[in-house]
Structures are given as structure tokens and as C-alpha cells.
């Protein structure tokens, strides 16, 4: 007998280890590391993942349980992904099962139903009740069905269970639903079809037409497509099938989110000298079959994507596979088209805007080897590829690569670890690398390749920084400065297009009473409500709380309600008012919730059905429109004013990225940046496209303040419904961390406790403490010991503690 080590689907610290199960002889051939299995755990059968298969077990034979079943015909996790979960669990202080769940499409996350059946026991005498008769007839019944059929019998159900008349078990099933369609399979023999056509009476015209079609088109076809193509009804097809000319059967169809798109085939472009140099270095590394990490530092429009495409082609020629990560907001139809146009059906796409079924089918294409390239957002780093040769992370500086829910991994770090396990090459691409990556290049931890010029020697756009304080002094109270206003008029006259960015959605950022100073706040979060004019509601962007717009002040009943600040809806309204006839497409969270909405708006803009593309930061990256000659940033200071040590870095990155949308082709581009702090070095250096001076200045400041990349951070956020309990526990956590860190090192600092920047969220008060420590130290064990010491208090007081290693959002 063989044994399997299994991680069970229980995200609790006490069971964050493999359990041994015996493999029944009937399942030995299909149980492998990475298999998803059903195992008995307590009184239930639950999902688990096999991490190893061994010939022996230290568990006594009389105590070891057997696997119940295998859930898939092939393992869902590859050996390297199993190893990666061990690293992630240790690095990010979370359970291995949560890491495994993060690697799979939602359709493979188990759903558990409580099922009831009648248990007849020998010698037992009892009268059947309507309930037991119903259960006996059905075989087994779910709790929901039983409760619906017998709503007044809850006590009776408990009595039957305690008497042993009803037995309960847990039924486990996947959340997926396979897409089934009727498919017509023509008879493979043309002789049979020729005879059938000859025997078919002349008056049966439609049947003859169908048989002739099968002779010319022997491949299977979906029934619905056949009916549309030949403009006939299903009864004709059914009759021809009865004649033996074809077979109609229900067949599973893989969902393809891009099935209705025709991607024109593209060919490799000629590379510049700088591009060729970078490509050659990547190819040389691929031939070495060992971990290599490159930073491809290229200005916007320098041709990084073409290097990616040609490097992937080389990777595929070597019978290896590739992962391309792009930020979620950059995963535009344009980006997908570039990869599908070059590699066709060999590309699978994974991102959150796909349906659960589409994600599952794209994942299966990768697992079964039908696709060798995956293009996707953060979680695509876990694509089930077994011959991985190349990982590309485009816009590697993007904060969306950091997962903000358990497991709180960073896709860039996970990529480097996976590449280490699989001896793959990693390319980190950006016009504005994160300071962590840039510093790693300076200290030699990775190799830097530079593309300082745009393809075709096109100039970088000229950037004008407008001091809005000066505009105000000159009497301009509009949200558009006079230079930006004039630039918009010129583009409308020349029929050129514009991109306008404001990193706030909604009509206004807060609602205030001018009589008493009352500000409308969310009753569940310490945050002001945002006005959304088109639905006439004010809404919390954190918990979703909504109420109708205010007509009178709730505090003093005054009607002097005013909407302060500027959101994308308000900019849209002002554009229409100031520039009659202007055509605006607005892209923000409110206008892109429907499936396919991103593609719809960008396609319209690409066809020049609008003059202005207005949006939040989702329009700052990944877009390439030849007719865009003007980019306007309405308010450049929004991120600078956040309580975040990365504020200057993010401002520089966002301004550089959005400026890069202008003048990418023949027409020259121009950028207008409006700011109330134009002298800030992040804005001033971004306006001159000076990344290196900015990075060097910011690194000096980070070193002085002991922030990454020179120190590492772990953020602890404690929440409770009562503020004093949350604060007291955070103080205690800080003390315990200090005691334990002091035994390990003197190179540390515990900061806090302090109230979180958003001090109340969803009716819970929030406090933080943070530790800084030397980056070559491992503090995982210390943190686990501290949390274990306080475990009883966490449970008794119902305190929630989240631990975020290398945090990107400090709110």
C-alpha cells in the first residue's frame, strides 16, 4: 500500500501541515503530487491536495484513513507550484491551503452541501413519517431542500438525527458548470454520404442540401451554427441523422472569451540596435537553462513589447512555455491583440473580467498543453505550466501586483521564486521601475538593460506643468487651466484625440453644508461619501453604503448643500458645457462594471468615435492610439497627499505613464499637468522625463528614513467593534513583538500603535503597528510566536489581526 501526504481544505493554523492518508489500490494509478482529492476529516469528507506520495507512513495502521476519491483526471498543481506554496506560506505567514486555493480558478474551489439519508437499522421499529418517506424516496436530500419541504420540522429533523434514523454526510462538489452544446458529426465515409444523396428523393430539397454540405464540410459543427449557416430547422437535421448520414450528440465546448474576435496575424518587426542587444541577452540566458533576472528599463514607446514577443517566440521554439504578467488595468484588448496576433491559439488569457467558466476553460487549455503562453494579471503567475522557460512582468512597478487579501503575496517576488525553482528567465519591464528593482540593479542582484529612446527616434512628449495657484489668483476658478483649455480647442479644430486623467471617480469628493460645516460621512466607515450625479446618490467607496443625495442638511436642516472637489463625472459635465459638441468617453469603475465594457469603450475611441478619453488611472497604461496628441492630468497632487512613503514614487510613475500615451506615432504629443505643488521634485522631474535623478533623490530619502528597499516592513492591522479593545490589543502586540525581536537582533524598530489612516471601516475600529528590520533577516518565526502567544486573547476578544509582509497600501 502507498500513502499520500495531503493538505486539507481547512485554513487554520492547527492543521497547516500535511496529513497521511492511505491510497486505495483502485486509486494508486491516478494519485500523484498535485492531485485534488476528497478525504475524511473529522465527520466530513473535504477537499485536499496531495503534496507527496510515499511507500511508508509513520501513522499506525489502525489510525490511518483512506482517500475517498480523486477529483480530477490529472493533477491540478505542478511539482514546482507545490514547492512554491511552501515558500509563500512561510514568507507571507499564511496557511498553505490558502496559497493553493489562490493558484486555482474559482470553479475548482469546493462547495460543501449537507446531505441527509434514512439509515435503516436491523430490529428497529418505528413508523414512517412524511419526512422520512420523502427522504427514503429521494435517496438523499440536501438541508435546504428538507427545510423547504418541511419548514416547521426543524426540531423533528434534530430528533431523527439524534435517534440515528436520519444520517448526515457532507457532499463535496466543484462550483464549475461545463458548457455543453449539441454538435453534429457528419458520417466519415463519403461513400455512405454519396449513396444517401443518390437515394434521397428529389422533393426532399433541404435534406439533399444538408447531405451535400456534409460532403464538402466533413468536420463537426455546432447545431446552432449549422442552422444559421444553412437557414434550416432542426427537424431537417434530425431526419438526416436518422438516415445515418450524421450523428448528433451533446459535447462539451471550451469557452473562449475571444472566439468572436478575428486577430490578424502579425510578423516580427525589425529591432533597433538597443532592442537587438536586449533581445540577444535574453536569448543567451534562455540557452543557459538557469535563473536569470533582467530589468528592461525603457522609456514609454521604446518597443519593450516587441522584445517580449520575439523572446517568447524563441522560448516556444525551444519547446518551452512563457508567462506574461500585465497589470489588470493594462490588460486591454490592444494588449491581448498583440499576443494573439503573433501566437494565435497558443495564447491563453487569464484576468478578472472573464466569467468563472471562461477562466476555468482557459486554465484547462494551459494544464492540458493546448496553450503554451499565458497573458494575465497577478494570479497568472500560478499558471499550470510544466516547461516554463520565460516569465515577463510588464510595468513591474505597478502596485496591483500586490495581493491585498490572504495570501498577501507580491507577484514579482512569487515570479522570482518560481523561476528559481524552474530555472527560468525573468524579465522585469518598466519605464519607471520600482525603487526596489532599480536598487537591485545598482547592487548587481539583477542585470539592467536600457532603452533610452523611442522607436523611430520619435521625441518624448513636451510636458507643461501648470501652477493652479497662479490660475486661481488670475480669477480662473475652472477645473481647466487656460493653457489646457486652449490645447483642447486646438485638438478639436485639428480633429485630433485627447486623453484626460483624474484619479478620482464620482461627481465630487465630499458633500458639505455651508451653514454648519456638516460633512456627509459613511455611518460604517470613517470616510466621506462621494456624490454620483447620474444616479443621484452619495456612496462610500469602501463598504458600498449608499443613500440618496441630500436636499437639506441632516444637522441644521439648511438647504445650503454644496459638492466639493472634482470627480470624473464632474469633469465630463464641464467638458460638455465648455466645449459644445465634444464627444467624451468616460472610463472609471462606474462605467466599466459590465462585462466587455473596457473593450467597447476602447474600440469606440480607437475608431475615433470620441474626441476625449476621460478616466482614472486605468487609462494611464497599455494604450496606444495614433491620433492622441494631447494628454491632460487634471490634478497631479492626489497621491502626493496620501499618508504613504511611496507617494512621491507613485506620483512620478503615474505622470510618466500617462504622459507616454501622447505622440506615440507620427503626430507629436503634448502633455499638460495641473498641480497645486508644481515645485515638488516628483512632478518637476517627471515633467522632464528624468527617472534617474528622481530615483537617486528618493533612494537617499528612503535610506535616511529606514524604508524599503533598505529595510523590510511588516504591517499589522488590528480591528474590533470597540476602539479601546482594538487599541489595547495593538499595544500588547507591539510589546510582545519588541520582546521577541530583541532576542533576535538589535536592527529593528516597532512603530505604533496608531489609528489606521481610515480609522473605522465596516463598523470596526482599526489600529496599526509596523516593524522595520534589516532585509537580510527572517522574522517569520518571531511573528508566528508572537501571534501564538496572543492566540487565546484573539479568540476570546474576537479581535481580527491581519499581517501584511512588504505592504504596499498603508491605509
Secondary structure as UniProt FT lines:
FT   STRAND          2..8
FT   HELIX           13..15
FT   STRAND          19..23
FT   HELIX           25..27
FT   TURN            28..30
FT   TURN            33..34
FT   STRAND          36..41
FT   TURN            42..43
FT   STRAND          44..54
FT   TURN            61..63
FT   STRAND          66..70
FT   HELIX           79..91
FT   TURN            92..93
FT   HELIX           96..102
FT   HELIX           106..108
FT   STRAND          111..118
FT   TURN            122..123
FT   HELIX           130..138
FT   STRAND          141..142
FT   HELIX           143..149
FT   TURN            150..152
FT   HELIX           154..162
FT   TURN            163..164
FT   STRAND          166..173
FT   STRAND          180..186
FT   HELIX           190..199
FT   TURN            202..203
FT   HELIX           205..216
FT   STRAND          221..222
FT   HELIX           223..230
FT   HELIX           234..242
FT   TURN            243..244
FT   STRAND          246..252
FT   TURN            257..260
FT   HELIX           273..288
FT   STRAND          292..298
FT   TURN            300..301
FT   HELIX           304..317
FT   TURN            318..319
FT   STRAND          321..325
FT   HELIX           328..330
FT   HELIX           333..343
FT   HELIX           344..346
FT   STRAND          347..350
FT   TURN            352..353
FT   HELIX           356..367
FT   TURN            368..369
FT   STRAND          373..376
FT   HELIX           378..382
FT   STRAND          388..394
FT   TURN            395..397
FT   HELIX           399..401
FT   HELIX           411..422
FT   STRAND          425..430
FT   HELIX           435..442
FT   TURN            443..444
FT   STRAND          447..451
FT   HELIX           455..457
FT   STRAND          462..467
FT   HELIX           468..473
FT   TURN            474..475
FT   HELIX           482..494
FT   STRAND          497..501
FT   STRAND          510..513
FT   TURN            514..516
FT   STRAND          530..532
FT   HELIX           533..535
FT   STRAND          537..539
FT   TURN            541..543
FT   STRAND          546..548
FT   TURN            554..556
FT   STRAND          561..564
FT   HELIX           568..578
FT   TURN            580..581
FT   STRAND          584..587
FT   TURN            589..591
FT   TURN            595..596
FT   HELIX           597..606
FT   TURN            607..608
FT   STRAND          612..615
FT   HELIX           617..619
FT   TURN            626..627
FT   STRAND          628..633
FT   TURN            636..641
FT   TURN            645..646
FT   HELIX           647..659
FT   TURN            660..661
FT   STRAND          670..675
FT   TURN            678..679
FT   HELIX           681..687
FT   TURN            688..689
FT   HELIX           691..705
FT   TURN            708..709
FT   STRAND          711..720
FT   HELIX           723..744
FT   STRAND          748..761
FT   TURN            762..763
FT   STRAND          764..774
FT   TURN            775..776
FT   HELIX           780..789
FT   HELIX           791..797
FT   STRAND          800..805
//
